Amino acid sequence: MDNELTLFDRINVIRDVIKKYGEDKFYISFSGGKDSTVLHYLIDEALPGNNIPRVYADTGIEYNDVKAYVKELQATDDRIEIIKPSVNIKQMLEKDGYPFKSKEHSNIVRVFQNSGMGLTVNRYLSGDYRNPCPQVLRYQFSDKNTLKISDKCCRRMKKEPFNTWMKANSKTIAITGMMASEGGQRARIQACIITDKSGRLKKFHPLLKVSEEWEEWYIQERGIKLCKLYYPPYNFDRTGCKGCPYALGLQEQLEVMFTLMPEEYQQCEIIWEPVYQEYRRLNYRLKSTIQMRLL
């Protein structure tokens, strides 16, 4: 399918879904990143004059330039709303546990730390699992591990504030810029429409199956301005929470921050210190030192 046909298809899908359920039930989960920015403009192209809120969660670990970009858009678009979590990121991590490797891994370690060995943990360690535990991390299922690990970070810092906002504003359906090409758990989502057990629509992912090539074409074709982090000298592929331990390109991300955003780099070292220490000790995802990047 060529780019214009993909665009025609996505516009029709967006128009049909939103008109079917009613515009007043929707909001856009807006991160200020590339995907949600494309979604922001695509929704307007499909439904000119819509009043669907674009909701941004300022967690305290968003890049300064992303936050500035969101506020710049907000200055001329009153549909953009900024919300904040009720908890402090550092206190939350110390209480609930730190993210490590991936959401799936963190969840299974949390289950082990709370309940001990069980069917899922045994399958994860035995290799009878779609993504079994790497050998280097198996120690986390023993008393050799002293770091509290969990997958609650995203839930506490983003999902809970969004749920609170949804109830207060009578919104029931989130539109996201999620793309399957990002990999991980997202790659396993099959449908762009997600319903609950009773069949009610809960999430709508219009970009789920579009390619990154199509996204780049749309940005160029419509002259969309992204956050400055996507351009030289930064050249980020993704933004999200800065220094997130789940990021596969964490080493490269920190090297860029070390050179170009030293204050934010130091903030990451403080917030994620226990995880970074383990990554570096294991030579897993992070090297023992940060290299100065020539940019």
Backbone bond lengths (Angstrom), bond angles and torsions (degrees), N, CA, C in turn:
res aa  C-N    CA-C-N  psi(-1)  N-CA   C-N-CA  omega(-1)  CA-C   N-CA-C  phi
1 M - - - 1.475 - - 1.534 108.88 -
2 D 1.340 117.78 126.72 1.451 118.77 -177.99 1.530 110.76 -78.84
3 N 1.333 115.48 174.43 1.462 120.40 -172.04 1.524 113.37 -60.97
4 E 1.328 116.86 -43.62 1.466 119.81 -178.81 1.531 111.36 -65.52
5 L 1.329 116.00 -39.55 1.466 118.93 178.44 1.527 111.37 -66.47
6 T 1.332 116.69 -39.03 1.467 120.38 176.18 1.523 110.46 -61.81
7 L 1.316 116.29 -43.50 1.465 120.71 177.94 1.522 110.85 -61.11
8 F 1.334 116.96 -46.25 1.466 121.72 179.19 1.533 110.29 -59.10
9 D 1.331 115.40 -43.22 1.462 120.52 179.87 1.522 111.69 -63.49
10 R 1.338 117.10 -46.65 1.469 120.60 -177.63 1.531 111.31 -66.02
11 I 1.324 116.74 -39.51 1.460 119.97 178.48 1.523 110.73 -61.99
12 N 1.317 117.00 -43.28 1.465 120.23 179.16 1.518 112.41 -66.68
13 V 1.338 116.82 -39.95 1.465 120.03 178.22 1.530 110.23 -63.22
14 I 1.318 116.96 -46.72 1.469 121.40 179.98 1.527 110.44 -60.26
15 R 1.326 115.35 -47.65 1.465 120.29 -178.67 1.527 111.10 -61.02
16 D 1.333 116.42 -45.67 1.463 120.62 -177.27 1.526 112.27 -65.29
17 V 1.344 116.64 -45.43 1.465 120.21 -176.92 1.521 111.10 -66.72
18 I 1.316 117.55 -46.20 1.464 119.87 -176.64 1.519 111.05 -69.09
19 K 1.322 117.87 -39.13 1.471 119.70 177.89 1.522 111.40 -67.73
20 K 1.332 117.43 -33.88 1.459 121.12 -179.55 1.529 111.63 -64.17
21 Y 1.344 116.07 -43.09 1.464 119.39 -174.51 1.527 113.85 -97.16
22 G 1.327 117.13 -15.65 1.460 120.19 179.10 1.513 112.21 99.70
23 E 1.325 116.08 122.10 1.463 121.74 -176.59 1.520 113.08 -55.39
24 D 1.334 117.23 -33.64 1.459 120.52 -175.04 1.525 113.78 -68.50
25 K 1.334 118.36 -8.83 1.469 121.18 -179.84 1.532 112.44 -92.28
26 F 1.335 117.73 -11.01 1.456 121.69 -171.20 1.526 113.70 -101.15
27 Y 1.329 114.79 153.59 1.465 122.10 164.93 1.521 107.46 -145.08
28 I 1.321 116.80 156.22 1.459 121.87 178.07 1.525 109.02 -99.49
29 S 1.324 116.21 127.06 1.466 121.21 172.47 1.523 106.77 -78.64
30 F 1.319 115.82 102.40 1.465 121.77 -169.00 1.525 110.68 -107.65
31 S 1.341 116.46 115.40 1.468 120.78 -177.40 1.522 112.84 -96.36
32 G 1.333 116.88 -14.76 1.459 119.93 -173.91 1.518 112.79 84.74
33 G 1.350 116.91 -1.50 1.458 121.60 178.06 1.519 111.81 -84.74
34 K 1.314 115.48 -178.19 1.465 121.12 -175.33 1.528 112.70 -59.13
35 D 1.339 116.44 -49.91 1.466 120.13 -174.26 1.527 111.90 -64.26
36 S 1.332 116.66 -46.08 1.466 118.09 -177.84 1.527 111.68 -72.45
37 T 1.338 117.40 -25.28 1.466 120.08 175.04 1.529 110.13 -69.68
38 V 1.333 116.80 -43.86 1.464 120.48 174.93 1.529 109.69 -58.87
39 L 1.320 116.88 -44.79 1.462 121.30 178.67 1.529 111.29 -59.24
40 H 1.313 117.22 -43.71 1.474 123.20 179.09 1.530 110.87 -53.73
41 Y 1.328 116.44 -47.42 1.468 119.87 -178.46 1.532 111.71 -77.08
42 L 1.314 117.59 -33.58 1.463 120.57 179.84 1.521 111.51 -67.12
43 I 1.325 116.88 -39.23 1.474 120.70 176.51 1.528 110.13 -61.18
44 D 1.327 116.60 -41.53 1.467 119.99 178.72 1.522 111.68 -66.03
45 E 1.324 116.44 -33.97 1.463 119.92 178.59 1.528 110.66 -70.11
46 A 1.338 116.22 -36.55 1.462 120.41 179.76 1.519 111.78 -75.94
47 L 1.325 116.17 -36.33 1.472 121.47 -175.73 1.525 109.79 -133.13
48 P 1.337 117.91 76.54 1.471 120.76 -179.70 1.531 111.39 -55.94
49 G 1.325 115.80 136.35 1.459 120.50 177.81 1.511 114.78 80.53
50 N 1.342 118.27 10.08 1.468 119.86 -179.36 1.531 111.09 -67.11
51 N 1.333 114.69 155.63 1.468 121.13 179.45 1.530 111.68 -115.29
52 I 1.321 116.59 30.15 1.458 120.56 -179.12 1.532 109.54 -71.68
53 P 1.340 118.48 123.70 1.465 120.88 -179.63 1.526 112.12 -64.83
54 R 1.319 115.77 143.79 1.458 123.41 172.06 1.521 105.60 -107.90
55 V 1.319 117.78 111.96 1.462 121.32 -171.15 1.524 110.63 -109.09
56 Y 1.332 115.99 123.12 1.465 123.65 -177.20 1.523 109.65 -112.87
57 A 1.334 117.06 127.53 1.462 121.81 178.40 1.524 109.80 -94.25
58 D 1.316 116.19 113.10 1.465 121.97 176.92 1.529 107.71 -89.30
59 T 1.330 116.19 93.61 1.459 121.86 -172.27 1.523 113.56 -82.96
60 G 1.330 116.77 -13.15 1.458 120.22 -173.84 1.518 111.90 94.97
61 I 1.332 116.83 -8.54 1.475 120.44 176.63 1.529 109.96 -123.47
62 E 1.322 115.91 25.46 1.462 120.27 172.83 1.527 108.26 -86.70
63 Y 1.311 116.08 148.50 1.465 119.58 176.63 1.526 109.71 -60.29
64 N 1.329 116.30 140.13 1.459 120.81 179.40 1.523 111.36 -57.28
65 D 1.338 116.50 -39.63 1.461 120.12 -177.81 1.525 111.95 -71.56
66 V 1.330 117.84 -30.69 1.464 120.28 175.19 1.521 109.43 -67.73
67 K 1.315 115.90 -45.11 1.468 119.94 179.10 1.531 110.81 -61.02
68 A 1.333 116.25 -41.00 1.469 120.20 177.83 1.522 111.08 -63.88
69 Y 1.325 116.77 -38.61 1.468 121.76 178.28 1.531 110.58 -63.35
70 V 1.318 116.91 -44.34 1.476 121.27 179.37 1.529 110.02 -62.61
71 K 1.315 116.23 -43.61 1.470 119.42 -179.93 1.528 111.66 -66.82
72 E 1.330 116.38 -33.39 1.470 120.56 176.13 1.529 110.36 -63.54
73 L 1.333 117.16 -43.99 1.461 120.69 176.42 1.525 111.13 -64.97
74 Q 1.326 115.74 -40.60 1.468 120.91 -178.25 1.532 111.86 -61.45
75 A 1.338 116.70 -30.46 1.468 121.03 -178.04 1.522 112.21 -61.17
76 T 1.357 116.78 -25.88 1.465 120.06 -179.37 1.532 112.41 -119.95
77 D 1.324 116.78 6.03 1.469 120.22 -178.14 1.526 108.68 -143.20
78 D 1.328 116.05 101.88 1.466 119.47 -175.67 1.532 113.31 -76.58
79 R 1.330 117.67 3.11 1.469 120.07 174.29 1.525 111.13 -79.21
80 I 1.325 117.33 -14.63 1.463 120.72 -179.42 1.527 109.61 -84.87
81 E 1.322 115.87 122.03 1.463 122.41 -179.30 1.522 109.48 -119.50
82 I 1.320 116.25 141.51 1.465 121.83 179.74 1.526 109.24 -113.37
83 I 1.326 115.57 125.19 1.459 121.13 179.11 1.520 109.09 -119.71
84 K 1.340 116.40 163.33 1.461 120.95 -179.51 1.524 109.96 -133.75
85 P 1.339 116.81 149.29 1.466 119.46 175.83 1.522 110.47 -71.77
86 S 1.311 116.03 163.25 1.466 120.69 -179.40 1.515 111.88 -90.98
87 V 1.345 117.15 -0.23 1.465 120.83 -177.65 1.521 110.41 -121.24
88 N 1.311 115.86 153.88 1.451 123.35 175.49 1.525 109.02 -84.69
89 I 1.330 118.23 135.09 1.457 122.14 -173.79 1.530 112.55 -58.42
90 K 1.330 118.22 -45.46 1.463 121.01 -177.38 1.530 110.99 -65.42
91 Q 1.336 116.23 -44.32 1.465 120.05 179.09 1.517 111.02 -65.20
92 M 1.332 117.11 -38.67 1.454 121.11 179.83 1.528 111.27 -63.50
93 L 1.329 116.79 -43.57 1.455 121.12 -179.79 1.524 111.37 -63.56
94 E 1.314 116.40 -43.09 1.459 120.27 -179.93 1.524 111.52 -64.93
95 K 1.322 116.56 -33.67 1.465 121.15 -178.62 1.529 112.17 -81.96
96 D 1.335 117.11 -47.66 1.462 121.45 -171.36 1.525 114.01 -96.69
97 G 1.320 117.58 -22.26 1.459 120.00 -178.82 1.521 112.15 116.15
98 Y 1.335 115.02 158.75 1.461 122.88 -175.23 1.535 112.02 -98.56
99 P 1.325 117.55 145.00 1.471 119.99 172.72 1.516 110.09 -69.75
100 F 1.337 115.97 142.95 1.472 120.00 -178.58 1.523 108.74 -147.89
101 K 1.319 117.02 126.95 1.465 125.75 178.78 1.518 113.05 67.87
102 S 1.342 117.93 -69.87 1.468 122.39 -177.57 1.518 108.58 -155.63
103 K 1.327 116.08 166.60 1.463 119.84 177.78 1.525 110.63 -61.95
104 E 1.322 115.86 -39.84 1.457 120.08 -178.76 1.530 110.64 -64.47
105 H 1.315 117.26 -49.12 1.461 121.13 178.71 1.528 110.65 -60.47
106 S 1.325 116.80 -46.08 1.463 121.03 -178.47 1.520 111.34 -61.09
107 N 1.321 116.10 -39.61 1.456 120.42 178.79 1.525 111.37 -63.40
108 I 1.326 116.78 -43.59 1.467 120.39 -177.53 1.530 110.68 -69.29
109 V 1.336 117.25 -38.55 1.471 119.42 176.17 1.525 109.88 -64.58
110 R 1.327 116.91 -41.08 1.475 120.20 178.43 1.528 110.62 -59.53
111 V 1.326 116.44 -43.78 1.464 120.83 178.18 1.528 109.87 -59.30
112 F 1.334 116.64 -44.59 1.467 120.90 179.27 1.530 111.00 -62.60
113 Q 1.338 116.51 -45.05 1.463 119.69 -177.42 1.530 111.92 -66.73
114 N 1.331 117.05 -27.71 1.463 120.67 179.55 1.526 113.31 -89.31
115 S 1.344 117.22 -34.35 1.467 120.13 -170.24 1.524 114.96 -128.85
116 G 1.328 118.04 -4.58 1.451 119.69 -178.39 1.517 111.98 80.50
117 M 1.308 115.97 -165.23 1.458 121.09 -178.76 1.527 111.35 -64.81
118 G 1.332 115.03 140.53 1.454 122.01 176.62 1.512 108.25 -150.64
119 L 1.318 117.11 -176.07 1.455 121.33 -176.06 1.524 111.99 -58.29
120 T 1.341 116.67 -49.07 1.469 119.80 -177.39 1.523 111.18 -64.07
121 V 1.337 116.52 -43.98 1.463 120.50 -179.91 1.523 110.39 -62.08
122 N 1.336 116.80 -44.94 1.464 120.66 179.78 1.527 112.08 -61.69
123 R 1.323 116.86 -41.26 1.463 120.93 178.50 1.522 110.22 -65.51
124 Y 1.313 116.92 -40.25 1.463 122.16 -179.46 1.529 110.86 -63.64
125 L 1.326 116.81 -36.73 1.463 121.28 -178.85 1.526 112.95 -85.06
126 S 1.321 116.61 -27.48 1.460 119.78 -177.03 1.525 113.01 -80.27
127 G 1.323 116.31 -16.55 1.458 119.93 -177.58 1.513 112.40 98.16
128 D 1.338 116.75 -6.22 1.463 121.63 178.52 1.520 109.48 -85.08
129 Y 1.335 115.48 60.56 1.463 122.27 -173.05 1.520 107.29 -155.45
130 R 1.336 116.69 150.17 1.476 118.20 -175.24 1.528 111.67 -62.93
131 N 1.348 117.63 -35.95 1.460 121.73 175.47 1.522 107.94 -131.05
132 P 1.333 117.94 81.44 1.468 120.62 -175.69 1.523 112.58 -64.29
133 C 1.311 115.15 160.68 1.467 121.60 -177.38 1.528 110.89 -62.56
134 P 1.332 118.13 129.42 1.470 120.21 174.84 1.530 109.92 -60.71
135 Q 1.301 115.98 145.80 1.463 121.07 -178.11 1.526 111.79 -56.05
136 V 1.327 116.46 -38.93 1.456 121.04 -175.68 1.533 112.42 -67.13
137 L 1.337 117.96 -17.83 1.469 121.07 -177.99 1.525 113.37 -107.08
138 R 1.300 117.93 3.79 1.466 120.27 -177.78 1.535 112.40 -65.42
139 Y 1.316 116.72 -23.80 1.467 119.89 178.65 1.534 112.17 -61.06
140 Q 1.345 116.43 -20.76 1.462 119.42 -178.70 1.530 112.77 -69.96
141 F 1.325 115.77 -8.52 1.459 120.85 175.80 1.541 109.89 -104.97
142 S 1.325 114.28 40.69 1.462 120.89 177.83 1.517 108.53 -154.36
143 D 1.324 116.61 177.19 1.458 120.28 179.48 1.523 112.56 -75.55
144 K 1.328 117.93 0.11 1.460 121.17 175.57 1.528 111.49 -72.45
145 N 1.324 116.09 -20.22 1.461 120.72 -179.72 1.522 110.00 -94.73
146 T 1.322 117.46 125.47 1.457 121.96 178.76 1.526 112.73 -110.46
147 L 1.332 116.81 -1.68 1.463 120.93 -178.57 1.519 110.50 -87.73
148 K 1.322 116.85 127.33 1.463 121.16 176.28 1.525 108.49 -76.21
149 I 1.325 116.32 124.05 1.465 122.38 -174.16 1.525 109.56 -121.55
150 S 1.326 116.53 140.61 1.469 120.20 174.07 1.517 109.90 -159.97
151 D 1.320 115.11 169.15 1.461 122.46 178.22 1.521 111.42 -104.51
152 K 1.337 117.39 21.11 1.462 120.91 -172.28 1.521 114.53 -84.43
153 C 1.316 117.96 -8.46 1.462 120.93 -173.67 1.527 112.22 -56.49
154 C 1.342 116.80 -54.29 1.470 120.73 -179.00 1.531 111.27 -61.60
155 R 1.334 115.43 -38.19 1.461 119.88 -179.05 1.525 111.36 -63.83
156 R 1.322 115.84 -47.77 1.457 119.51 -175.88 1.530 112.18 -72.54
157 M 1.335 116.67 -38.72 1.462 120.31 -174.12 1.516 113.91 -86.75
158 K 1.354 117.51 -23.74 1.465 120.08 -176.99 1.526 113.48 -124.75
159 K 1.329 117.69 -54.60 1.463 119.83 -174.08 1.520 112.57 -63.17
160 E 1.329 117.28 -43.94 1.468 119.60 -178.90 1.532 112.29 -65.99
161 P 1.347 119.67 -44.78 1.473 118.85 174.98 1.527 112.64 -60.80
162 F 1.342 117.29 -37.97 1.462 120.02 177.73 1.527 110.51 -65.23
163 N 1.331 117.26 -42.93 1.463 120.17 179.74 1.522 111.23 -62.29
164 T 1.326 116.63 -40.14 1.472 120.96 177.60 1.520 110.25 -62.98
165 W 1.336 115.98 -44.88 1.473 120.24 179.65 1.528 110.69 -64.16
166 M 1.336 117.49 -41.71 1.465 121.59 -179.64 1.532 111.46 -59.00
167 K 1.318 116.72 -45.46 1.462 120.63 -179.76 1.524 111.31 -64.46
168 A 1.327 115.48 -41.35 1.466 120.08 -178.46 1.522 111.93 -68.43
169 N 1.345 116.93 -26.12 1.464 120.76 -175.50 1.528 113.45 -113.10
170 S 1.332 116.29 10.63 1.474 122.41 176.12 1.532 112.50 55.85
171 K 1.326 115.83 41.74 1.466 121.32 175.13 1.529 108.34 -106.23
172 T 1.318 116.51 140.65 1.467 119.61 -176.10 1.529 113.83 -123.92
173 I 1.347 118.12 -11.68 1.466 120.43 -174.55 1.527 110.69 -127.97
174 A 1.337 115.38 122.59 1.465 121.02 177.66 1.522 110.31 -93.82
175 I 1.328 116.55 131.81 1.465 121.97 171.47 1.523 106.54 -101.66
176 T 1.326 117.30 126.43 1.463 120.34 -178.19 1.526 111.20 -120.11
177 G 1.330 114.81 163.03 1.461 121.19 175.68 1.512 111.53 -96.09
178 M 1.322 117.59 23.08 1.461 121.83 -177.19 1.522 111.54 -61.10
179 M 1.343 115.36 135.77 1.462 122.12 177.03 1.521 109.45 -124.88
180 A 1.323 116.87 134.93 1.467 121.10 -179.51 1.518 111.71 -63.74
181 S 1.332 117.46 -26.28 1.461 121.19 -177.78 1.522 112.88 -67.00
182 E 1.347 116.60 -12.16 1.464 119.30 178.15 1.517 111.55 -71.19
183 G 1.339 116.68 -17.45 1.467 120.40 176.73 1.510 112.62 83.52
184 G 1.347 115.66 -168.26 1.461 121.28 -179.55 1.516 111.63 64.95
185 Q 1.314 116.26 -147.58 1.461 121.55 -178.92 1.527 111.32 -62.24
186 R 1.333 117.50 -28.71 1.463 120.72 -178.38 1.526 112.01 -64.94
187 A 1.318 115.95 -32.61 1.469 120.27 -178.33 1.527 111.87 -65.70
188 R 1.336 116.60 -21.75 1.463 120.08 -177.77 1.533 112.90 -88.61
189 I 1.332 117.15 -6.76 1.465 120.28 177.11 1.525 108.68 -75.65
190 Q 1.309 117.33 125.22 1.465 121.84 -172.81 1.526 113.57 -94.23
191 A 1.324 117.23 -33.44 1.472 120.07 -172.73 1.522 111.13 -116.88
192 C 1.330 116.04 147.23 1.464 119.47 178.45 1.519 112.07 -80.20
193 I 1.335 116.41 -9.87 1.464 121.41 177.71 1.522 108.44 -113.77
194 I 1.321 116.91 120.63 1.465 122.61 -177.89 1.523 109.27 -113.47
195 T 1.325 115.93 123.68 1.468 120.80 179.97 1.522 110.51 -113.36
196 D 1.343 116.10 161.56 1.458 119.80 174.01 1.526 109.15 -86.85
197 K 1.335 117.13 -174.01 1.459 121.29 -175.41 1.522 112.82 -63.97
198 S 1.320 116.66 -25.59 1.463 120.05 179.92 1.520 112.53 -88.71
199 G 1.342 116.67 0.65 1.459 120.30 178.23 1.512 114.95 90.43
200 R 1.333 117.65 5.05 1.466 120.40 179.29 1.530 110.43 -81.52
201 L 1.322 115.75 136.13 1.463 120.59 -179.69 1.522 109.69 -67.68
202 K 1.365 116.02 128.96 1.461 121.23 -179.74 1.532 111.81 -115.39
203 K 1.350 116.60 -38.29 1.460 120.14 -178.67 1.522 110.19 -138.60
204 F 1.319 114.43 146.59 1.456 121.98 -179.46 1.522 107.27 -131.37
205 H 1.361 116.03 119.50 1.467 122.03 -177.64 1.538 110.00 -115.03
206 P 1.322 119.19 79.26 1.472 120.88 -175.17 1.523 114.68 -61.76
207 L 1.342 117.83 -25.56 1.466 121.06 -176.43 1.527 113.04 -96.36
208 L 1.319 117.40 5.97 1.461 120.82 -169.83 1.525 112.61 -51.07
209 K 1.314 117.67 -47.39 1.463 120.33 -172.37 1.531 114.16 -105.01
210 V 1.328 118.43 8.11 1.467 117.88 176.25 1.527 108.90 -80.04
211 S 1.313 116.30 156.51 1.457 120.78 -177.80 1.526 111.12 -89.28
212 E 1.316 115.10 162.40 1.459 119.89 175.19 1.524 110.55 -66.06
213 E 1.346 116.06 -30.85 1.469 119.92 177.69 1.529 110.19 -65.35
214 W 1.335 115.93 -40.54 1.465 118.50 177.92 1.517 110.64 -65.37
215 E 1.315 116.64 -41.11 1.463 120.77 179.87 1.530 110.51 -59.76
216 E 1.334 116.51 -44.50 1.464 119.87 178.68 1.530 110.85 -64.04
217 W 1.327 116.46 -39.59 1.468 120.21 177.24 1.526 110.52 -60.38
218 Y 1.328 117.34 -44.80 1.466 121.61 -178.08 1.530 110.56 -64.02
219 I 1.323 116.92 -41.93 1.465 120.92 179.30 1.526 109.96 -60.53
220 Q 1.334 116.51 -45.45 1.464 120.79 -179.27 1.532 111.22 -69.38
221 E 1.326 115.88 -42.80 1.470 120.91 -177.07 1.526 111.92 -63.77
222 R 1.327 116.52 -36.87 1.474 120.77 -177.48 1.528 112.55 -97.96
223 G 1.323 117.26 -1.18 1.465 120.07 178.63 1.520 112.98 62.44
224 I 1.310 116.22 41.76 1.459 120.98 -176.27 1.519 110.79 -79.40
225 K 1.320 116.10 130.68 1.458 121.88 176.58 1.523 109.04 -90.28
226 L 1.329 115.96 123.98 1.460 121.53 177.89 1.525 110.12 -97.73
227 C 1.310 115.75 173.48 1.464 121.57 171.26 1.523 109.15 -57.46
228 K 1.319 117.94 145.81 1.472 122.91 -174.34 1.524 113.25 -61.00
229 L 1.336 118.24 -19.03 1.462 120.45 -178.30 1.528 112.96 -67.73
230 Y 1.331 116.66 -16.21 1.468 119.91 179.23 1.534 112.19 -85.17
231 Y 1.328 116.80 -4.93 1.462 121.19 -177.41 1.534 109.90 -112.88
232 P 1.372 116.27 164.91 1.466 119.04 175.86 1.533 110.51 -58.86
233 P 1.330 118.04 147.02 1.472 126.98 5.29 1.528 113.99 -88.76
234 Y 1.348 117.66 1.42 1.470 120.30 -174.83 1.535 111.68 -76.28
235 N 1.341 115.18 -54.26 1.475 121.71 176.70 1.531 113.39 58.65
236 F 1.339 116.38 40.56 1.458 119.54 177.33 1.524 110.12 -69.72
237 D 1.319 117.14 141.79 1.465 121.96 170.83 1.509 110.14 -85.21
238 R 1.342 116.15 -34.07 1.454 122.41 -178.75 1.518 108.45 -140.13
239 T 1.309 116.32 158.24 1.464 119.79 176.28 1.545 107.88 -113.05
240 G 1.337 118.77 -93.07 1.461 119.29 -179.34 1.518 110.79 70.05
241 C 1.321 116.87 -160.78 1.462 121.49 179.67 1.528 109.19 -72.25
242 K 1.314 116.43 132.55 1.462 118.87 -175.25 1.531 111.04 -71.90
243 G 1.323 113.03 135.60 1.455 119.52 178.45 1.510 114.74 71.77
244 C 1.320 117.74 14.41 1.467 120.54 -176.06 1.534 110.83 -56.51
245 P 1.326 118.52 127.68 1.470 121.05 -179.59 1.526 114.10 -63.13
246 Y 1.339 117.73 -16.18 1.460 120.04 177.62 1.529 112.61 -76.36
247 A 1.324 117.99 -17.22 1.465 121.77 -173.84 1.526 111.10 -65.94
248 L 1.337 117.10 123.07 1.460 120.95 179.14 1.528 111.35 -65.19
249 G 1.318 116.85 -32.57 1.466 121.29 179.29 1.512 112.65 -96.71
250 L 1.308 116.74 34.23 1.468 121.20 -175.14 1.521 112.60 -59.33
251 Q 1.331 118.04 -43.18 1.468 120.98 -179.05 1.529 110.53 -57.89
252 E 1.326 116.60 -48.28 1.468 120.93 -179.16 1.531 110.60 -65.09
253 Q 1.332 116.12 -39.69 1.458 120.63 179.49 1.526 110.81 -61.10
254 L 1.316 116.80 -45.40 1.459 120.62 -179.09 1.524 111.68 -67.98
255 E 1.326 117.08 -33.90 1.465 119.84 178.49 1.529 110.95 -64.83
256 V 1.327 116.50 -40.77 1.468 120.24 177.21 1.519 109.78 -65.04
257 M 1.338 116.96 -44.05 1.462 120.90 -179.82 1.531 111.20 -64.41
258 F 1.335 116.63 -39.55 1.464 121.72 179.32 1.522 110.82 -56.44
259 T 1.343 115.24 -39.03 1.460 120.79 -177.30 1.524 112.73 -84.02
260 L 1.329 117.04 -44.68 1.466 121.09 -169.90 1.524 115.02 -105.24
261 M 1.334 116.83 -20.94 1.463 120.38 -178.47 1.533 109.71 -136.54
262 P 1.326 117.24 63.66 1.467 120.30 -171.86 1.527 114.49 -59.33
263 E 1.331 117.45 -36.11 1.469 119.18 -179.96 1.525 111.14 -67.46
264 E 1.324 116.51 -40.44 1.461 119.95 178.74 1.526 110.51 -71.15
265 Y 1.327 116.39 -33.13 1.463 120.01 175.32 1.529 109.94 -61.04
266 Q 1.318 117.11 -45.81 1.463 120.83 179.74 1.527 111.11 -63.50
267 Q 1.329 116.47 -37.08 1.467 120.36 177.12 1.529 110.63 -60.42
268 C 1.328 116.65 -42.47 1.467 120.89 178.40 1.523 111.15 -62.87
269 E 1.329 116.77 -42.62 1.461 120.27 -179.62 1.530 111.30 -62.16
270 I 1.323 117.06 -32.39 1.470 121.11 179.05 1.528 110.86 -76.56
271 I 1.334 116.57 -48.51 1.471 121.05 -175.58 1.528 111.64 -64.87
272 W 1.335 116.38 -46.67 1.460 120.74 -173.27 1.529 113.11 -101.45
273 E 1.315 117.52 16.89 1.467 122.39 -172.34 1.531 114.88 -47.92
274 P 1.340 120.40 -49.68 1.470 119.00 -177.12 1.529 113.38 -62.60
275 V 1.336 116.57 -35.09 1.464 120.29 179.06 1.525 110.51 -72.59
276 Y 1.315 116.15 -47.13 1.465 119.94 179.40 1.530 110.92 -58.34
277 Q 1.333 116.97 -39.45 1.459 120.14 178.97 1.533 111.02 -59.79
278 E 1.335 115.52 -43.85 1.462 119.52 179.40 1.523 111.23 -68.18
279 Y 1.327 117.55 -43.34 1.463 120.76 177.62 1.529 110.52 -55.35
280 R 1.334 115.76 -45.74 1.466 119.58 -177.09 1.522 111.53 -72.02
281 R 1.308 116.83 -36.79 1.468 119.88 177.92 1.519 110.81 -62.87
282 L 1.328 116.28 -37.95 1.464 122.01 -177.94 1.526 112.67 -87.31
283 N 1.351 116.21 -8.70 1.466 120.80 -171.11 1.526 109.89 55.16
284 Y 1.331 114.45 43.59 1.462 122.39 -178.01 1.529 108.18 -118.69
285 R 1.302 117.39 113.19 1.471 124.93 177.71 1.520 113.76 73.24
286 L 1.334 118.35 -26.05 1.465 121.40 175.79 1.513 110.39 -129.81
287 K 1.328 115.66 141.12 1.451 121.45 173.17 1.526 109.14 -80.74
288 S 1.301 116.89 169.65 1.460 120.13 -176.26 1.522 112.26 -70.78
289 T 1.345 116.50 -22.16 1.476 119.29 -179.33 1.524 110.01 -135.97
290 I 1.319 115.12 158.34 1.471 122.31 174.00 1.517 108.53 -92.79
291 Q 1.317 116.67 132.34 1.455 121.50 178.32 1.526 110.09 -97.64
292 M 1.337 115.76 138.38 1.460 119.72 174.13 1.520 109.62 -66.90
293 R 1.326 116.52 125.56 1.469 120.43 -179.52 1.526 110.34 -89.07
294 L 1.303 116.43 137.52 1.462 121.47 173.87 1.508 107.90 -90.21
295 L 1.332 116.83 106.68 1.460 121.38 -173.54 1.519 110.75 -114.38
